[in-house]
Amino acid sequence: MSKPSECNPGKSNTGKCKPNERMRRKLSTTILTLAIFSAVALAGEASPNSNSKDKLPADPMQEKAAAACSTCHEARIIVQQRLSKPAWTKEVDKMMKWGAEVDPKDRDAMIDYFSANFGLDQPTYAAPRSASESKRQTKSRNSIVQKPRNKFNSEN
């Protein structure tokens, strides 16, 4: 009669498992458990609609911009842009063609909102290193207006 070469959890031979096989089963179970918990944690953190509105600067158009844009992507896609008004016009028109629900009466106001907050004259976007840093950066961006630095501005 030969010894079992593998642990069979449903059979009575679990006491006869080789030590390295038991260790492998425990390790597999632990890795699977960690993977499930990580996936659940990340799903709650990375949800596109979770705090999209919070990342956009306060303004009467904030809620409409978040509603129109966050159905397809996170607010950080917008926040990291630095575009001219004509470029924002093209971008908004393109997104509307792709299905962004923007009331035609709000189109120009939304373009003005994006141009004012994410125009070429705004400071370069610095990606946060963590979720908590992202919240701090958003709060400071909403409370402090910084002048962009460039080599032609004599005040810097």
Secondary structure, DSSP 4 states (H G I P E B T S, - for coil): -PPPSS--TTSGGGGG--HHHHHHHHHHHHHHHHHHHHHHHHHHHS-TTSSHHHHSPPSTTHHHHHHHHTTTS-HHHHHT----HHHHHHHHHHHHHTT----TTTHHHHHHHHHHHSSTTSPPP---SSHHHHHHHHHHHHH-PPPPP-TT-TT-
